[in-house]
């Protein structure tokens, strides 16, 4: 527990990152603290079909994309999830989140839909899925890594657990990332903290 927590707390970049708003040197927007990087659609969703529909249409749609659900040609089903990466030495256990998509079977997709409005999944356990985004800077690709999707109560997005392999992303999810790596991930995705 104690390893590293003092050093990160003293790192001026950490202070800058976590104490309220910081101005991004790349996208020129203010960011607040450690923020998630989200993918608005799974990789398989066709380019150019950028119409984001309301979640409420999921029950009756055979081909659609919303903030939390995606159905591709009535054949492939996806849920928007979060993959958390622990930050090594973070004083309060802060984590960085990738907002990413996973496939679900039709059956589990229906279960996910059923519980969505009440926000209660009880002991639903976890559902198998294929990781459905190609994140920047990973070799080999993160697309189609095996994962488990764990629905969360209280309308939190489901959490993704990657199969425990030696893929760099699975290693980061398991062992955490350094502050340097976090800032590199931001840079790779168009954001830069300048101290
Ligand atoms: Zn930015």
py3Dmol code that shows the C-alpha trace and the ligand (Angstrom):
import py3Dmol

protein = """\
ATOM      1  CA  UNK A   1       0.000   0.000   0.000  1.00  0.00           C
ATOM      2  CA  UNK A   2       2.687   2.476   0.943  1.00  0.00           C
ATOM      3  CA  UNK A   3       4.854   1.941  -2.118  1.00  0.00           C
ATOM      4  CA  UNK A   4       5.064   5.066  -4.176  1.00  0.00           C
ATOM      5  CA  UNK A   5       2.149   6.903  -2.639  1.00  0.00           C
ATOM      6  CA  UNK A   6       4.325   9.579  -1.112  1.00  0.00           C
ATOM      7  CA  UNK A   7       6.315  10.230  -4.278  1.00  0.00           C
ATOM      8  CA  UNK A   8       3.265  10.685  -6.524  1.00  0.00           C
ATOM      9  CA  UNK A   9       1.595  12.970  -4.012  1.00  0.00           C
ATOM     10  CA  UNK A  10       4.692  15.173  -4.219  1.00  0.00           C
ATOM     11  CA  UNK A  11       4.909  15.129  -8.015  1.00  0.00           C
ATOM     12  CA  UNK A  12       3.903  18.620  -9.255  1.00  0.00           C
ATOM     13  CA  UNK A  13       2.318  17.070 -12.345  1.00  0.00           C
ATOM     14  CA  UNK A  14       0.075  14.956 -10.120  1.00  0.00           C
ATOM     15  CA  UNK A  15      -0.974  18.015  -8.177  1.00  0.00           C
ATOM     16  CA  UNK A  16      -1.678  19.919 -11.385  1.00  0.00           C
ATOM     17  CA  UNK A  17      -3.672  16.997 -12.778  1.00  0.00           C
ATOM     18  CA  UNK A  18      -5.827  16.292  -9.763  1.00  0.00           C
ATOM     19  CA  UNK A  19      -6.482  19.688  -8.189  1.00  0.00           C
ATOM     20  CA  UNK A  20      -9.504  20.906 -10.116  1.00  0.00           C
ATOM     21  CA  UNK A  21      -9.441  22.218 -13.661  1.00  0.00           C
ATOM     22  CA  UNK A  22      -6.399  22.167 -15.905  1.00  0.00           C
ATOM     23  CA  UNK A  23      -6.034  23.677 -19.312  1.00  0.00           C
ATOM     24  CA  UNK A  24      -5.190  21.250 -22.097  1.00  0.00           C
ATOM     25  CA  UNK A  25      -2.220  22.213 -24.249  1.00  0.00           C
ATOM     26  CA  UNK A  26      -3.487  20.115 -27.151  1.00  0.00           C
ATOM     27  CA  UNK A  27      -7.271  20.281 -27.498  1.00  0.00           C
ATOM     28  CA  UNK A  28      -7.466  23.700 -25.829  1.00  0.00           C
ATOM     29  CA  UNK A  29     -10.283  22.683 -23.523  1.00  0.00           C
ATOM     30  CA  UNK A  30     -10.285  22.743 -19.743  1.00  0.00           C
ATOM     31  CA  UNK A  31     -10.247  19.268 -18.163  1.00  0.00           C
ATOM     32  CA  UNK A  32     -11.150  18.424 -14.626  1.00  0.00           C
ATOM     33  CA  UNK A  33      -8.891  16.015 -12.786  1.00  0.00           C
ATOM     34  CA  UNK A  34      -8.215  12.596 -14.267  1.00  0.00           C
ATOM     35  CA  UNK A  35     -10.792  12.089 -16.986  1.00  0.00           C
ATOM     36  CA  UNK A  36     -11.859   9.036 -18.947  1.00  0.00           C
ATOM     37  CA  UNK A  37     -11.180   8.641 -22.635  1.00  0.00           C
ATOM     38  CA  UNK A  38     -14.296   7.397 -24.334  1.00  0.00           C
ATOM     39  CA  UNK A  39     -14.997   5.689 -27.646  1.00  0.00           C
ATOM     40  CA  UNK A  40     -18.377   6.780 -28.987  1.00  0.00           C
ATOM     41  CA  UNK A  41     -18.867   3.570 -30.976  1.00  0.00           C
ATOM     42  CA  UNK A  42     -17.473   0.081 -31.371  1.00  0.00           C
ATOM     43  CA  UNK A  43     -14.881  -0.349 -34.112  1.00  0.00           C
ATOM     44  CA  UNK A  44     -17.291  -2.410 -36.203  1.00  0.00           C
ATOM     45  CA  UNK A  45     -19.875   0.373 -36.447  1.00  0.00           C
ATOM     46  CA  UNK A  46     -19.832   1.758 -40.022  1.00  0.00           C
ATOM     47  CA  UNK A  47     -17.944   5.004 -40.671  1.00  0.00           C
ATOM     48  CA  UNK A  48     -20.233   7.868 -41.458  1.00  0.00           C
ATOM     49  CA  UNK A  49     -23.214   6.563 -39.516  1.00  0.00           C
ATOM     50  CA  UNK A  50     -22.769   9.058 -36.743  1.00  0.00           C
ATOM     51  CA  UNK A  51     -26.358   9.416 -35.631  1.00  0.00           C
ATOM     52  CA  UNK A  52     -26.435   8.751 -31.876  1.00  0.00           C
ATOM     53  CA  UNK A  53     -29.958   7.587 -30.969  1.00  0.00           C
ATOM     54  CA  UNK A  54     -31.606   7.664 -27.521  1.00  0.00           C
ATOM     55  CA  UNK A  55     -31.041   4.602 -25.319  1.00  0.00           C
ATOM     56  CA  UNK A  56     -34.802   4.066 -25.226  1.00  0.00           C
ATOM     57  CA  UNK A  57     -34.768   2.898 -28.848  1.00  0.00           C
ATOM     58  CA  UNK A  58     -32.649  -0.140 -28.012  1.00  0.00           C
ATOM     59  CA  UNK A  59     -35.638  -2.413 -27.314  1.00  0.00           C
ATOM     60  CA  UNK A  60     -37.010  -2.114 -30.818  1.00  0.00           C
ATOM     61  CA  UNK A  61     -34.020  -1.452 -33.043  1.00  0.00           C
ATOM     62  CA  UNK A  62     -32.200  -3.871 -35.279  1.00  0.00           C
ATOM     63  CA  UNK A  63     -29.414  -1.473 -36.303  1.00  0.00           C
ATOM     64  CA  UNK A  64     -28.627   1.451 -34.082  1.00  0.00           C
ATOM     65  CA  UNK A  65     -26.106   3.236 -31.877  1.00  0.00           C
ATOM     66  CA  UNK A  66     -26.758   5.091 -28.615  1.00  0.00           C
ATOM     67  CA  UNK A  67     -24.590   6.193 -25.705  1.00  0.00           C
ATOM     68  CA  UNK A  68     -24.754   2.774 -24.071  1.00  0.00           C
ATOM     69  CA  UNK A  69     -25.967   0.265 -26.662  1.00  0.00           C
ATOM     70  CA  UNK A  70     -25.188  -0.746 -30.191  1.00  0.00           C
ATOM     71  CA  UNK A  71     -26.831  -3.288 -32.467  1.00  0.00           C
ATOM     72  CA  UNK A  72     -25.263  -4.023 -35.815  1.00  0.00           C
ATOM     73  CA  UNK A  73     -27.578  -5.477 -38.468  1.00  0.00           C
ATOM     74  CA  UNK A  74     -29.581  -7.395 -35.836  1.00  0.00           C
ATOM     75  CA  UNK A  75     -26.602  -9.710 -35.535  1.00  0.00           C
ATOM     76  CA  UNK A  76     -23.953  -8.160 -33.308  1.00  0.00           C
ATOM     77  CA  UNK A  77     -24.682  -6.648 -29.915  1.00  0.00           C
ATOM     78  CA  UNK A  78     -22.458  -4.273 -27.972  1.00  0.00           C
ATOM     79  CA  UNK A  79     -22.467  -2.528 -24.605  1.00  0.00           C
ATOM     80  CA  UNK A  80     -20.535   0.583 -23.669  1.00  0.00           C
ATOM     81  CA  UNK A  81     -18.356  -0.299 -20.675  1.00  0.00           C
ATOM     82  CA  UNK A  82     -15.443   1.018 -18.657  1.00  0.00           C
ATOM     83  CA  UNK A  83     -12.000  -0.502 -18.390  1.00  0.00           C
ATOM     84  CA  UNK A  84     -10.208   0.829 -15.315  1.00  0.00           C
ATOM     85  CA  UNK A  85      -6.431   1.088 -15.095  1.00  0.00           C
ATOM     86  CA  UNK A  86      -5.062   1.619 -11.571  1.00  0.00           C
ATOM     87  CA  UNK A  87      -2.488   4.397 -11.269  1.00  0.00           C
ATOM     88  CA  UNK A  88       0.627   3.222  -9.515  1.00  0.00           C
ATOM     89  CA  UNK A  89       1.247   5.211  -6.362  1.00  0.00           C
ATOM     90  CA  UNK A  90      -1.979   7.226  -6.542  1.00  0.00           C
ATOM     91  CA  UNK A  91      -2.573   8.562  -3.023  1.00  0.00           C
ATOM     92  CA  UNK A  92      -6.299   7.759  -2.977  1.00  0.00           C
ATOM     93  CA  UNK A  93      -6.353   4.781  -5.295  1.00  0.00           C
ATOM     94  CA  UNK A  94      -7.329   6.934  -8.290  1.00  0.00           C
ATOM     95  CA  UNK A  95      -7.868   5.068 -11.530  1.00  0.00           C
ATOM     96  CA  UNK A  96      -7.946   6.002 -15.165  1.00  0.00           C
ATOM     97  CA  UNK A  97     -10.870   4.765 -17.262  1.00  0.00           C
ATOM     98  CA  UNK A  98     -11.168   3.865 -20.909  1.00  0.00           C
ATOM     99  CA  UNK A  99     -14.774   4.114 -22.089  1.00  0.00           C
ATOM    100  CA  UNK A 100     -14.907   1.188 -24.473  1.00  0.00           C
ATOM    101  CA  UNK A 101     -17.273  -1.299 -26.051  1.00  0.00           C
ATOM    102  CA  UNK A 102     -17.626  -5.036 -25.713  1.00  0.00           C
ATOM    103  CA  UNK A 103     -19.755  -7.493 -27.607  1.00  0.00           C
ATOM    104  CA  UNK A 104     -22.460  -9.389 -25.739  1.00  0.00           C
ATOM    105  CA  UNK A 105     -24.454 -12.400 -26.794  1.00  0.00           C
ATOM    106  CA  UNK A 106     -28.023 -11.569 -27.781  1.00  0.00           C
ATOM    107  CA  UNK A 107     -29.221 -13.231 -24.577  1.00  0.00           C
ATOM    108  CA  UNK A 108     -26.926 -11.217 -22.307  1.00  0.00           C
ATOM    109  CA  UNK A 109     -27.619  -8.045 -24.258  1.00  0.00           C
ATOM    110  CA  UNK A 110     -31.317  -8.564 -23.505  1.00  0.00           C
ATOM    111  CA  UNK A 111     -30.524  -9.146 -19.829  1.00  0.00           C
ATOM    112  CA  UNK A 112     -28.490  -5.952 -19.791  1.00  0.00           C
ATOM    113  CA  UNK A 113     -31.365  -4.033 -21.391  1.00  0.00           C
ATOM    114  CA  UNK A 114     -33.897  -5.452 -18.945  1.00  0.00           C
ATOM    115  CA  UNK A 115     -31.974  -4.246 -15.922  1.00  0.00           C
ATOM    116  CA  UNK A 116     -30.923  -0.915 -17.379  1.00  0.00           C
ATOM    117  CA  UNK A 117     -33.815   1.262 -16.229  1.00  0.00           C
ATOM    118  CA  UNK A 118     -34.031  -0.142 -12.718  1.00  0.00           C
ATOM    119  CA  UNK A 119     -30.231  -0.148 -12.503  1.00  0.00           C
ATOM    120  CA  UNK A 120     -30.233  -3.387 -10.537  1.00  0.00           C
ATOM    121  CA  UNK A 121     -28.406  -6.493 -11.684  1.00  0.00           C
ATOM    122  CA  UNK A 122     -28.071  -8.184  -8.341  1.00  0.00           C
ATOM    123  CA  UNK A 123     -25.829 -11.204  -8.716  1.00  0.00           C
ATOM    124  CA  UNK A 124     -25.857 -11.325 -12.502  1.00  0.00           C
ATOM    125  CA  UNK A 125     -22.157 -12.214 -12.375  1.00  0.00           C
ATOM    126  CA  UNK A 126     -20.268 -11.485 -15.561  1.00  0.00           C
ATOM    127  CA  UNK A 127     -20.849 -12.005 -19.248  1.00  0.00           C
ATOM    128  CA  UNK A 128     -18.371 -13.043 -21.904  1.00  0.00           C
ATOM    129  CA  UNK A 129     -17.497 -10.503 -24.577  1.00  0.00           C
ATOM    130  CA  UNK A 130     -14.961  -9.501 -27.220  1.00  0.00           C
ATOM    131  CA  UNK A 131     -13.232  -6.175 -26.657  1.00  0.00           C
ATOM    132  CA  UNK A 132     -14.534  -4.010 -29.485  1.00  0.00           C
ATOM    133  CA  UNK A 133     -12.191  -1.033 -29.791  1.00  0.00           C
ATOM    134  CA  UNK A 134      -8.703  -0.642 -31.145  1.00  0.00           C
ATOM    135  CA  UNK A 135      -7.063   1.705 -28.637  1.00  0.00           C
ATOM    136  CA  UNK A 136      -4.238   3.951 -29.790  1.00  0.00           C
ATOM    137  CA  UNK A 137      -0.677   2.902 -29.082  1.00  0.00           C
ATOM    138  CA  UNK A 138      -1.112  -0.804 -28.340  1.00  0.00           C
ATOM    139  CA  UNK A 139       0.689  -3.535 -30.223  1.00  0.00           C
ATOM    140  CA  UNK A 140      -0.794  -5.998 -30.983  1.00  0.00           C
ATOM    141  CA  UNK A 141      -4.233  -4.449 -31.360  1.00  0.00           C
ATOM    142  CA  UNK A 142      -6.656  -4.434 -28.449  1.00  0.00           C
ATOM    143  CA  UNK A 143      -9.502  -5.374 -30.779  1.00  0.00           C
ATOM    144  CA  UNK A 144     -11.085  -8.746 -30.018  1.00  0.00           C
ATOM    145  CA  UNK A 145      -9.311  -9.379 -26.734  1.00  0.00           C
ATOM    146  CA  UNK A 146     -11.403 -11.740 -24.638  1.00  0.00           C
ATOM    147  CA  UNK A 147     -13.093 -10.125 -21.695  1.00  0.00           C
ATOM    148  CA  UNK A 148     -15.762 -10.402 -19.055  1.00  0.00           C
ATOM    149  CA  UNK A 149     -18.413  -7.711 -18.769  1.00  0.00           C
ATOM    150  CA  UNK A 150     -19.589  -7.147 -15.225  1.00  0.00           C
ATOM    151  CA  UNK A 151     -22.855  -5.178 -14.959  1.00  0.00           C
ATOM    152  CA  UNK A 152     -22.955  -2.631 -12.132  1.00  0.00           C
ATOM    153  CA  UNK A 153     -25.890  -1.532 -10.059  1.00  0.00           C
ATOM    154  CA  UNK A 154     -27.131   2.058  -9.809  1.00  0.00           C
ATOM    155  CA  UNK A 155     -26.762   2.772 -13.519  1.00  0.00           C
ATOM    156  CA  UNK A 156     -23.004   2.691 -13.556  1.00  0.00           C
ATOM    157  CA  UNK A 157     -21.560   1.438 -16.817  1.00  0.00           C
ATOM    158  CA  UNK A 158     -20.460  -2.204 -16.778  1.00  0.00           C
ATOM    159  CA  UNK A 159     -16.847  -2.883 -15.912  1.00  0.00           C
ATOM    160  CA  UNK A 160     -14.609  -4.854 -18.260  1.00  0.00           C
ATOM    161  CA  UNK A 161     -12.173  -7.447 -17.021  1.00  0.00           C
ATOM    162  CA  UNK A 162      -9.680  -8.582 -19.614  1.00  0.00           C
ATOM    163  CA  UNK A 163      -8.554 -12.164 -19.879  1.00  0.00           C
ATOM    164  CA  UNK A 164      -5.327 -12.296 -17.829  1.00  0.00           C
ATOM    165  CA  UNK A 165      -2.863 -12.572 -20.704  1.00  0.00           C
ATOM    166  CA  UNK A 166       0.442 -10.797 -21.348  1.00  0.00           C
ATOM    167  CA  UNK A 167      -1.177  -8.356 -23.788  1.00  0.00           C
ATOM    168  CA  UNK A 168       0.088  -4.851 -22.806  1.00  0.00           C
ATOM    169  CA  UNK A 169      -3.431  -3.613 -22.037  1.00  0.00           C
ATOM    170  CA  UNK A 170      -4.202  -6.632 -19.861  1.00  0.00           C
ATOM    171  CA  UNK A 171      -0.917  -6.073 -18.031  1.00  0.00           C
ATOM    172  CA  UNK A 172      -1.792  -2.404 -17.459  1.00  0.00           C
ATOM    173  CA  UNK A 173      -5.229  -3.307 -16.129  1.00  0.00           C
ATOM    174  CA  UNK A 174      -3.664  -5.836 -13.775  1.00  0.00           C
ATOM    175  CA  UNK A 175      -0.530  -4.036 -12.615  1.00  0.00           C
ATOM    176  CA  UNK A 176      -1.465  -0.404 -13.132  1.00  0.00           C
ATOM    177  CA  UNK A 177       0.135   2.437 -15.069  1.00  0.00           C
ATOM    178  CA  UNK A 178       2.613   5.082 -13.982  1.00  0.00           C
ATOM    179  CA  UNK A 179       1.839   8.784 -14.114  1.00  0.00           C
ATOM    180  CA  UNK A 180       4.224   9.061 -17.076  1.00  0.00           C
ATOM    181  CA  UNK A 181       2.262   6.405 -18.921  1.00  0.00           C
ATOM    182  CA  UNK A 182      -1.045   8.106 -18.095  1.00  0.00           C
ATOM    183  CA  UNK A 183       0.243  11.371 -19.565  1.00  0.00           C
ATOM    184  CA  UNK A 184       1.481   9.450 -22.613  1.00  0.00           C
ATOM    185  CA  UNK A 185      -1.972   7.899 -23.083  1.00  0.00           C
ATOM    186  CA  UNK A 186      -3.494  11.380 -22.949  1.00  0.00           C
ATOM    187  CA  UNK A 187      -0.965  12.650 -25.502  1.00  0.00           C
ATOM    188  CA  UNK A 188      -1.625   9.738 -27.844  1.00  0.00           C
ATOM    189  CA  UNK A 189      -5.289  10.725 -27.745  1.00  0.00           C
ATOM    190  CA  UNK A 190      -4.824  14.447 -28.268  1.00  0.00           C
ATOM    191  CA  UNK A 191      -4.523  15.849 -24.745  1.00  0.00           C
ATOM    192  CA  UNK A 192      -1.536  17.324 -23.007  1.00  0.00           C
ATOM    193  CA  UNK A 193      -0.888  18.424 -19.471  1.00  0.00           C
ATOM    194  CA  UNK A 194       1.606  21.261 -19.337  1.00  0.00           C
ATOM    195  CA  UNK A 195       3.072  22.144 -16.006  1.00  0.00           C
TER     196      UNK A 195
END
"""
ligand_1 = """\
1
ZN
Zn -7.517 17.981 -24.037
"""
view = py3Dmol.view(width=600, height=400)
view.addModel(protein, "pdb")
view.setStyle({"model": 0}, {"cartoon": {"style": "trace"}})
view.addModel(ligand_1, "xyz")
view.setStyle({"model": 1}, {"stick": {}})
view.zoomTo()
view.show()
